Protein backbone atom coordinates (compact mmCIF):
# COMPACT_ATOMS: atom_id res chain seq x y z
CA UNK A 1 0.00 0.00 0.00
CA UNK A 2 1.66 3.24 -1.12
CA UNK A 3 2.15 6.11 1.27
CA UNK A 4 1.73 9.65 -0.01
CA UNK A 5 2.90 12.84 1.66
CA UNK A 6 0.38 15.65 1.33
CA UNK A 7 0.62 19.27 2.46
CA UNK A 8 -2.35 20.71 4.33
CA UNK A 9 -2.06 24.15 5.83
CA UNK A 10 1.69 24.11 5.23
CA UNK A 11 2.12 20.94 7.27
CA UNK A 12 3.14 17.57 5.81
CA UNK A 13 1.02 14.48 6.45
CA UNK A 14 1.88 10.92 5.44
CA UNK A 15 -1.23 9.08 4.28
CA UNK A 16 -1.58 5.51 3.03
CA UNK A 17 -3.89 4.76 0.12
CA UNK A 18 -4.79 1.98 -2.30
CA UNK A 19 -2.58 1.36 -5.32
CA UNK A 20 -3.60 3.71 -8.15
CA UNK A 21 -5.56 6.04 -5.82
CA UNK A 22 -2.67 8.44 -5.26
CA UNK A 23 -4.02 11.03 -7.69
CA UNK A 24 -7.42 11.09 -5.97
CA UNK A 25 -5.77 11.47 -2.58
CA UNK A 26 -3.67 14.38 -3.87
CA UNK A 27 -6.81 16.06 -5.29
CA UNK A 28 -8.72 15.65 -2.02
CA UNK A 29 -5.75 16.94 -0.04
CA UNK A 30 -5.53 19.98 -2.34
CA UNK A 31 -9.18 20.82 -1.60
CA UNK A 32 -8.59 20.50 2.14
CA UNK A 33 -5.37 22.52 1.85
CA UNK A 34 -7.20 25.38 0.11
CA UNK A 35 -9.68 25.58 3.00
CA UNK A 36 -6.86 25.36 5.57
CA UNK A 37 -4.99 28.21 3.87
CA UNK A 38 -8.14 30.34 3.92
CA UNK A 39 -8.51 29.63 7.64
CA UNK A 40 -4.88 30.43 8.38
CA UNK A 41 -5.11 33.68 6.41
CA UNK A 42 -8.14 34.73 8.46
CA UNK A 43 -7.25 33.39 11.92
CA UNK A 44 -3.53 32.72 11.86
CA UNK A 45 -1.74 29.68 13.20
CA UNK A 46 -4.01 26.98 14.66
CA UNK A 47 -3.33 23.68 16.37
CA UNK A 48 -3.20 20.86 13.84
CA UNK A 49 -6.38 19.12 14.97
CA UNK A 50 -8.39 22.36 15.03
CA UNK A 51 -7.07 23.38 11.60
CA UNK A 52 -8.05 20.01 10.11
CA UNK A 53 -11.45 20.06 11.82
CA UNK A 54 -12.31 23.59 10.68
CA UNK A 55 -11.01 23.03 7.13
CA UNK A 56 -12.98 19.78 6.93
CA UNK A 57 -16.15 21.50 8.14
CA UNK A 58 -15.72 24.32 5.61
CA UNK A 59 -15.24 21.78 2.84
CA UNK A 60 -18.28 19.80 4.03
CA UNK A 61 -20.33 23.02 3.99
CA UNK A 62 -19.33 23.63 0.37
CA UNK A 63 -20.19 20.03 -0.50
CA UNK A 64 -23.62 20.38 1.14
CA UNK A 65 -24.25 23.57 -0.84
CA UNK A 66 -23.24 21.80 -4.01
CA UNK A 67 -25.56 18.91 -3.15
CA UNK A 68 -28.44 21.38 -2.75
CA UNK A 69 -27.64 22.91 -6.14
CA UNK A 70 -27.47 19.49 -7.77
CA UNK A 71 -30.84 18.54 -6.24
CA UNK A 72 -32.42 21.79 -7.46
CA UNK A 73 -31.02 21.25 -10.96
CA UNK A 74 -32.19 17.63 -11.02
CA UNK A 75 -35.69 18.80 -10.07
CA UNK A 76 -35.62 21.43 -12.80
CA UNK A 77 -34.49 18.83 -15.36
CA UNK A 78 -37.31 16.50 -14.26
CA UNK A 79 -39.84 19.33 -14.70
CA UNK A 80 -38.47 20.17 -18.14
CA UNK A 81 -38.53 16.51 -19.20
CA UNK A 82 -42.14 16.18 -18.00
CA UNK A 83 -43.07 19.30 -19.95
CA UNK A 84 -41.36 17.97 -23.10
CA UNK A 85 -43.16 14.63 -22.65
CA UNK A 86 -46.49 16.44 -22.28
CA UNK A 87 -45.90 18.55 -25.38
CA UNK A 88 -44.81 15.54 -27.44
CA UNK A 89 -47.87 13.54 -26.39
CA UNK A 90 -50.31 16.23 -27.51
CA UNK A 91 -51.67 15.99 -31.04
CA UNK A 92 -50.42 18.50 -33.55
CA UNK A 93 -52.61 21.58 -33.73
CA UNK A 94 -54.95 21.99 -36.68
CA UNK A 95 -53.41 24.18 -39.35
CA UNK A 96 -54.91 27.64 -39.61
CA UNK A 97 -57.34 28.01 -42.46
CA UNK A 98 -56.65 30.89 -44.77
CA UNK A 99 -59.47 32.08 -46.95
CA UNK A 100 -58.59 33.92 -50.12
CA UNK A 101 -61.24 36.00 -51.74
CA UNK A 102 -61.98 35.05 -55.32
CA UNK A 103 -61.97 38.04 -57.62
CA UNK A 104 -64.56 37.70 -60.38
CA UNK A 105 -63.16 37.65 -63.91
CA UNK A 106 -65.19 40.74 -64.88
CA UNK A 107 -63.45 42.80 -62.19
CA UNK A 108 -60.03 41.72 -63.43
CA UNK A 109 -60.96 42.60 -67.00
CA UNK A 110 -62.33 45.99 -65.92
CA UNK A 111 -59.16 46.77 -63.99
CA UNK A 112 -57.02 45.84 -67.00
CA UNK A 113 -59.14 48.10 -69.19
CA UNK A 114 -58.80 50.99 -66.71
CA UNK A 115 -55.04 50.48 -66.57
CA UNK A 116 -54.83 50.61 -70.37
CA UNK A 117 -56.85 53.85 -70.45
CA UNK A 118 -54.63 55.38 -67.74
CA UNK A 119 -51.53 54.50 -69.74
CA UNK A 120 -53.05 56.03 -72.87
CA UNK A 121 -53.89 59.24 -71.00
CA UNK A 122 -50.38 59.42 -69.55
CA UNK A 123 -48.89 58.96 -73.02
CA UNK A 124 -51.12 61.68 -74.43
CA UNK A 125 -50.12 64.03 -71.61
CA UNK A 126 -46.44 63.36 -72.30
CA UNK A 127 -46.93 64.07 -76.02
CA UNK A 128 -48.65 67.41 -75.27
CA UNK A 129 -45.95 68.36 -72.79
CA UNK A 130 -43.26 67.60 -75.38
CA UNK A 131 -45.05 69.70 -78.01
CA UNK A 132 -45.08 72.80 -75.82
C-alpha positions as CSV (number, residue, x, y, z in Angstrom):
1,X,0.0,0.0,0.0
2,X,1.7,3.2,-1.1
3,X,2.2,6.1,1.3
4,X,1.7,9.7,0.0
5,X,2.9,12.8,1.7
6,X,0.4,15.7,1.3
7,X,0.6,19.3,2.5
8,X,-2.3,20.7,4.3
9,X,-2.1,24.2,5.8
10,X,1.7,24.1,5.2
11,X,2.1,20.9,7.3
12,X,3.1,17.6,5.8
13,X,1.0,14.5,6.4
14,X,1.9,10.9,5.4
15,X,-1.2,9.1,4.3
16,X,-1.6,5.5,3.0
17,X,-3.9,4.8,0.1
18,X,-4.8,2.0,-2.3
19,X,-2.6,1.4,-5.3
20,X,-3.6,3.7,-8.1
21,X,-5.6,6.0,-5.8
22,X,-2.7,8.4,-5.3
23,X,-4.0,11.0,-7.7
24,X,-7.4,11.1,-6.0
25,X,-5.8,11.5,-2.6
26,X,-3.7,14.4,-3.9
27,X,-6.8,16.1,-5.3
28,X,-8.7,15.6,-2.0
29,X,-5.8,16.9,0.0
30,X,-5.5,20.0,-2.3
31,X,-9.2,20.8,-1.6
32,X,-8.6,20.5,2.1
33,X,-5.4,22.5,1.9
34,X,-7.2,25.4,0.1
35,X,-9.7,25.6,3.0
36,X,-6.9,25.4,5.6
37,X,-5.0,28.2,3.9
38,X,-8.1,30.3,3.9
39,X,-8.5,29.6,7.6
40,X,-4.9,30.4,8.4
41,X,-5.1,33.7,6.4
42,X,-8.1,34.7,8.5
43,X,-7.3,33.4,11.9
44,X,-3.5,32.7,11.9
45,X,-1.7,29.7,13.2
46,X,-4.0,27.0,14.7
47,X,-3.3,23.7,16.4
48,X,-3.2,20.9,13.8
49,X,-6.4,19.1,15.0
50,X,-8.4,22.4,15.0
51,X,-7.1,23.4,11.6
52,X,-8.0,20.0,10.1
53,X,-11.5,20.1,11.8
54,X,-12.3,23.6,10.7
55,X,-11.0,23.0,7.1
56,X,-13.0,19.8,6.9
57,X,-16.2,21.5,8.1
58,X,-15.7,24.3,5.6
59,X,-15.2,21.8,2.8
60,X,-18.3,19.8,4.0
61,X,-20.3,23.0,4.0
62,X,-19.3,23.6,0.4
63,X,-20.2,20.0,-0.5
64,X,-23.6,20.4,1.1
65,X,-24.2,23.6,-0.8
66,X,-23.2,21.8,-4.0
67,X,-25.6,18.9,-3.1
68,X,-28.4,21.4,-2.7
69,X,-27.6,22.9,-6.1
70,X,-27.5,19.5,-7.8
71,X,-30.8,18.5,-6.2
72,X,-32.4,21.8,-7.5
73,X,-31.0,21.2,-11.0
74,X,-32.2,17.6,-11.0
75,X,-35.7,18.8,-10.1
76,X,-35.6,21.4,-12.8
77,X,-34.5,18.8,-15.4
78,X,-37.3,16.5,-14.3
79,X,-39.8,19.3,-14.7
80,X,-38.5,20.2,-18.1
81,X,-38.5,16.5,-19.2
82,X,-42.1,16.2,-18.0
83,X,-43.1,19.3,-20.0
84,X,-41.4,18.0,-23.1
85,X,-43.2,14.6,-22.6
86,X,-46.5,16.4,-22.3
87,X,-45.9,18.6,-25.4
88,X,-44.8,15.5,-27.4
89,X,-47.9,13.5,-26.4
90,X,-50.3,16.2,-27.5
91,X,-51.7,16.0,-31.0
92,X,-50.4,18.5,-33.5
93,X,-52.6,21.6,-33.7
94,X,-54.9,22.0,-36.7
95,X,-53.4,24.2,-39.3
96,X,-54.9,27.6,-39.6
97,X,-57.3,28.0,-42.5
98,X,-56.6,30.9,-44.8
99,X,-59.5,32.1,-47.0
100,X,-58.6,33.9,-50.1
101,X,-61.2,36.0,-51.7
102,X,-62.0,35.1,-55.3
103,X,-62.0,38.0,-57.6
104,X,-64.6,37.7,-60.4
105,X,-63.2,37.7,-63.9
106,X,-65.2,40.7,-64.9
107,X,-63.5,42.8,-62.2
108,X,-60.0,41.7,-63.4
109,X,-61.0,42.6,-67.0
110,X,-62.3,46.0,-65.9
111,X,-59.2,46.8,-64.0
112,X,-57.0,45.8,-67.0
113,X,-59.1,48.1,-69.2
114,X,-58.8,51.0,-66.7
115,X,-55.0,50.5,-66.6
116,X,-54.8,50.6,-70.4
117,X,-56.8,53.9,-70.4
118,X,-54.6,55.4,-67.7
119,X,-51.5,54.5,-69.7
120,X,-53.0,56.0,-72.9
121,X,-53.9,59.2,-71.0
122,X,-50.4,59.4,-69.6
123,X,-48.9,59.0,-73.0
124,X,-51.1,61.7,-74.4
125,X,-50.1,64.0,-71.6
126,X,-46.4,63.4,-72.3
127,X,-46.9,64.1,-76.0
128,X,-48.6,67.4,-75.3
129,X,-45.9,68.4,-72.8
130,X,-43.3,67.6,-75.4
131,X,-45.0,69.7,-78.0
132,X,-45.1,72.8,-75.8
